[in-house]
Amino acid sequence: MKIVFDCRYTRIGRHDGISRYTASLVEELGKLHDVTMLINDKAQLDMLPDLPWSLVSSPTSVREPLVALQVNKLKPDIVFTPMQTMGSLGRRYPLIKTVHDLIYYRHRTPPRDLPAFVRGLWRLYHLSWWPQRMLLNRADAVVAVSHTTADLIARHRLTRKPVHVVPNAPVVPAEFSEEARTEAVTKSLVYMGSFMPYKNVETLARATALLPDYELHLMSRITEAQRERLQAAAPDARLVFHDGASDEEYFSTLLNATALVTASHDEGFGIPVVEAMRVGTPAVVSDIPIFREIGADAALYVAPDDVEGFAAAVRRLEQPGEWAERSRLGVAAASRYTWAASAATLLRVLTDVGDDAAS
């Protein structure tokens, strides 16, 4: 079976969520089966494993609706793409598409790094469910990155095709411990993620203002306008802006922290939550379905806009034995998610769909 894996969503220089999903999954899949990667820029190879590859047009190109005409030349037995937008007109192979989340139907501001014309199409795409249904029904099967997303796909009747769950997983550098610990090193909180409105970071800043002995470390790149907005929302909070931490800086800060915190209104998975739990740092998170799925009995849950609730949850970790117990439960909960297991699941899906198409 010739597997072609669409790696064109791999970032250059530094991964985002979908880029890391792509690179991590194809690396583990390549250990189980021969794989050919699709790229659109040779610079992407620096972020990908050493596997065979083929160069095609970019997923943001006007040629994308007909990209299958390029892929056909590779004579694949099956193609997997980590997005749902891969063009499929004229394809001569089975195709599996991926849905990470349905966030932008409720929060329609598109990612800022997309080209202007793509941002416009993005907004139009999310005004109605029918474009999503059309794209997913043109595939042979669909992958979701969580059971929460799979449930949303079913609830909104987005496809008639089978839906399989191939979860996200954390990538923890080898030098960082993945064992339960007994106490926090510092009174610090960590937030890793973007500053888009639905991430609700202002709630975390306001909660930190109620915790004068704590500081909140904001790890991601941030614009000056976003920085000023957070400082204005909580002028008394001790906010530490890392403005794009390296993996080493991020995990070092995480290991020393009291908790990983997020007040997000919506997520497709929540990699930072699992990363924190994997290294034994408790998580204080908004009470939304996806965090209940991945946080299980380990995380502390708070209504997304409850400023006082987030502060109280952090104080709860100061109670005797509470931090150690949350650390122990977190390591156990995070151990359910590995890229090796996800790749094995994906290979079974690829094999089953490929066999069905061939019969």
C-alpha positions in Angstrom: 0.0 0.0 0.0 1.5 3.3 -1.1 0.6 6.0 1.6 0.9 9.6 0.7 0.8 12.0 3.7 0.0 15.7 3.1 2.7 17.6 4.9 2.0 21.0 3.3 0.7 22.5 6.5 4.1 22.2 8.1 5.4 25.6 9.3 8.9 26.8 8.5 11.1 27.5 11.5 8.6 26.7 14.3 5.5 24.5 14.6 2.0 25.6 15.3 -0.6 23.0 16.4 -1.5 21.6 13.0 2.1 21.6 11.9 3.2 19.7 15.0 0.3 17.2 14.5 1.6 16.7 10.9 5.3 16.3 11.7 4.8 14.1 14.8 2.2 11.8 13.2 4.1 11.3 9.9 7.3 10.6 11.8 5.7 7.8 13.9 3.7 6.5 10.9 7.0 6.3 8.9 8.3 3.8 11.5 5.4 1.5 10.8 5.0 1.8 7.1 6.5 3.3 4.0 5.2 6.9 3.6 5.7 9.6 0.9 5.3 13.2 2.2 3.7 16.0 0.1 5.4 19.3 0.6 5.1 22.7 -1.1 8.5 24.2 0.0 11.8 22.4 0.5 12.3 24.4 3.7 9.6 22.4 5.3 11.9 19.4 5.3 13.9 20.9 8.2 10.8 20.4 10.3 9.9 16.9 9.0 11.4 13.4 9.4 13.8 11.9 6.8 11.2 10.3 4.5 10.6 10.3 0.8 8.8 13.4 -0.4 7.3 15.0 -3.5 6.8 18.7 -4.2 3.3 20.0 -5.2 1.5 23.4 -5.0 0.7 25.2 -1.8 -2.6 24.5 0.1 -3.2 28.3 0.0 -2.7 28.4 -3.8 -5.5 29.1 -6.3 -4.5 25.7 -7.7 -5.6 23.9 -4.6 -9.1 22.7 -5.9 -7.2 20.7 -8.6 -4.2 19.6 -6.5 -5.4 16.0 -7.0 -4.2 16.2 -10.6 -0.7 16.6 -9.3 -1.1 13.9 -6.6 -2.5 11.4 -9.1 0.9 11.3 -10.8 2.3 9.6 -7.6 -0.2 6.8 -8.0 -1.0 6.6 -4.3 -3.1 3.8 -2.8 -4.4 6.2 -0.2 -3.8 9.8 0.8 -4.1 11.3 4.3 -4.3 15.0 4.9 -4.3 16.7 8.4 -6.8 19.3 7.2 -10.3 19.1 5.6 -9.6 21.6 2.8 -7.4 19.6 0.5 -8.7 19.7 -3.1 -10.1 16.5 -4.4 -11.5 17.3 -7.9 -10.3 14.6 -10.3 -8.6 12.4 -7.7 -8.0 8.7 -8.5 -7.2 7.5 -4.9 -9.0 7.1 -1.6 -8.7 10.2 0.6 -9.0 10.7 4.4 -9.4 14.3 5.7 -9.0 15.7 9.2 -11.1 18.0 11.3 -9.4 19.5 14.3 -12.2 21.6 15.7 -15.3 23.7 14.8 -14.1 26.8 16.7 -14.5 29.2 13.9 -18.2 28.7 13.4 -18.6 30.3 16.8 -15.6 32.6 16.8 -15.2 33.7 13.2 -12.0 35.8 13.3 -9.6 33.9 11.1 -5.9 33.3 12.0 -4.0 36.5 11.3 -1.1 34.8 9.5 -3.2 33.7 6.5 -3.0 35.7 3.2 -5.8 38.3 2.9 -7.8 36.5 0.2 -7.6 33.3 2.2 -8.9 35.2 5.3 -11.8 36.4 3.3 -12.6 32.9 2.0 -12.2 31.6 5.6 -14.9 33.9 6.9 -17.3 33.0 4.0 -16.6 29.3 4.6 -17.6 29.5 8.2 -20.9 31.4 7.6 -22.7 28.1 6.9 -22.3 24.4 7.5 -22.7 23.3 3.8 -19.1 24.0 2.6 -17.8 21.8 5.4 -20.3 19.0 4.6 -19.4 19.2 0.9 -15.7 18.9 1.6 -16.0 16.1 4.1 -18.5 14.1 2.0 -16.0 14.2 -0.9 -13.5 12.2 1.2 -13.7 8.4 1.9 -13.4 8.8 5.7 -12.8 11.6 8.2 -10.3 11.8 11.2 -11.1 13.9 14.3 -8.4 14.7 16.8 -10.6 14.2 19.8 -13.9 12.5 20.8 -15.2 15.9 21.5 -14.7 17.0 17.9 -16.1 13.7 16.6 -19.2 14.3 18.7 -19.6 17.8 17.3 -19.3 16.4 13.7 -22.0 14.0 14.4 -24.2 16.6 16.2 -24.1 18.9 13.2 -24.4 16.0 10.7 -21.3 17.2 8.8 -20.6 14.0 7.0 -22.1 10.7 5.9 -18.6 9.1 5.9 -17.1 7.2 8.8 -15.4 9.3 11.5 -12.3 8.0 13.3 -10.5 9.5 16.3 -6.7 9.9 15.9 -5.7 12.0 19.0 -3.2 14.7 19.3 -0.3 14.0 21.8 2.4 16.0 23.5 6.0 16.2 22.5 8.2 16.6 25.6 11.9 17.0 25.2 13.8 14.0 26.6 15.6 16.0 29.2 12.4 17.0 31.0 11.0 14.6 33.6 7.6 12.9 33.0 7.1 11.8 36.6 4.7 12.9 39.3 6.2 15.5 41.8 5.2 16.5 45.3 5.2 20.3 45.3 5.6 23.3 43.1 9.0 25.0 42.9 7.6 28.6 42.5 4.4 30.5 42.8 4.0 30.9 39.1 1.3 30.1 36.5 1.9 29.3 32.8 -0.3 30.1 29.8 0.7 28.7 26.4 -1.5 29.6 23.4 -2.6 32.5 21.2 -4.2 35.7 22.3 -7.3 35.4 20.0 -10.5 36.6 21.7 -11.9 33.1 22.3 -8.8 32.2 24.3 -10.1 34.5 27.0 -6.7 35.3 28.4 -8.0 38.5 30.1 -9.8 36.2 32.6 -6.4 34.7 33.5 -4.8 38.1 33.9 -7.6 39.3 36.2 -7.4 36.1 38.3 -3.7 36.7 38.7 -4.4 40.1 40.0 -6.3 38.4 42.9 -3.2 36.3 43.6 -0.6 39.0 44.5 2.0 36.4 45.4 1.8 34.7 41.9 3.0 35.7 38.5 1.5 34.6 35.2 4.0 33.6 32.5 2.6 34.2 28.9 4.8 32.1 26.7 3.6 32.9 23.1 4.4 35.7 20.7 2.3 38.7 21.4 1.7 42.0 19.7 2.1 45.3 21.5 -1.7 45.9 21.2 -2.4 42.6 22.9 0.1 43.2 25.6 -1.4 46.6 26.4 -4.9 45.1 26.4 -4.0 42.5 29.0 -2.1 45.0 31.2 -5.1 47.4 31.1 -7.5 44.5 32.0 -5.4 43.7 35.1 -3.1 46.5 36.0 -2.2 44.9 39.3 -1.4 41.5 37.9 2.2 40.3 37.7 2.5 39.4 34.0 5.7 38.0 32.5 5.7 38.2 28.7 8.1 35.6 27.1 7.0 36.7 23.5 7.7 33.3 22.0 9.5 30.9 24.3 11.7 28.1 23.0 10.7 24.6 23.9 13.5 24.5 26.5 12.3 27.8 28.1 8.7 26.7 28.0 9.2 23.3 29.6 11.6 24.7 32.2 9.1 27.3 33.2 6.4 24.7 33.2 8.3 22.4 35.5 8.8 25.2 38.0 5.2 26.3 37.9 2.3 25.8 40.3 -0.1 25.2 37.4 -0.8 25.5 33.7 -3.8 27.7 33.3 -6.3 28.3 30.4 -9.7 30.0 30.3 -10.4 29.2 26.7 -14.0 29.1 25.6 -13.3 26.5 22.8 -10.6 24.1 21.8 -10.2 21.1 19.5 -7.8 19.4 21.8 -5.6 21.3 24.2 -1.9 20.3 23.7 -0.5 22.6 26.5 -2.8 20.9 29.0 -1.5 17.4 28.2 2.1 18.7 28.1 1.7 20.1 31.6 0.2 17.0 32.9 2.8 14.8 31.2 5.6 16.6 33.2 3.6 16.5 36.4 2.4 20.1 36.6 -1.3 20.4 37.5 -3.7 22.1 35.1 -6.4 24.6 36.0 -8.7 24.9 33.0 -12.1 26.2 31.8 -14.9 23.7 32.2 -15.5 22.8 28.6 -16.1 19.3 27.1 -12.6 18.9 25.5 -10.8 19.7 28.7 -13.1 17.2 30.6 -12.0 14.6 27.9 -8.3 15.2 28.2 -8.0 16.4 31.8 -10.1 13.5 33.2 -10.0 13.5 37.0 -6.6 15.3 37.1 -7.4 18.9 36.1 -9.3 21.5 38.2 -12.2 22.9 36.3 -13.6 26.5 36.4 -16.4 28.2 34.4 -14.5 30.1 31.7 -15.3 33.6 32.8 -15.2 33.0 36.6 -12.2 35.2 37.6 -12.6 34.4 41.3 -13.1 30.7 40.5 -9.7 30.6 38.8 -8.0 32.3 41.7 -9.7 29.9 44.2 -8.6 26.9 42.1 -5.0 28.0 42.3 -5.3 28.5 46.1 -6.8 25.0 46.3 -3.5 23.6 45.1 -1.9 25.1 48.2 -3.8 22.7 50.4 -1.7 19.9 51.9 -1.4 17.0 49.5 -3.5 18.6 46.8 -0.7 19.6 44.4 1.0 16.2 44.7 -2.3 14.4 44.0 -3.0 16.5 41.0 0.5 15.9 39.7 0.1 12.1 40.1 -3.3 12.1 38.4 -2.1 14.3 35.6 0.8 12.1 34.6 -1.6 9.1 34.5 -4.1 11.0 32.4 -1.5 12.3 29.9 0.0 8.8 29.4 -3.1 8.0 27.3 -1.8 10.2 24.5 1.3 9.2 22.5 2.2 9.8 18.9 3.1 6.1 18.6 -0.4 5.1 19.6 -2.0 7.7 17.3 0.1 6.5 14.4 -0.9 2.9 15.0 -4.5 4.0 15.0 -4.1 6.0 11.8 -2.4 3.0 10.0 -5.4 0.8 10.9 -7.7 3.4 9.4 -5.6 3.8 6.3 -5.5 0.1 5.8 -9.2 -0.4 6.3 -10.2 2.5 4.0 -7.7 1.4 1.4 -8.9 -2.2 1.4 -12.5 -1.0 1.2 -11.7 1.2 -1.8 -9.9 -1.6 -3.5 -12.6 -4.3 -3.1 
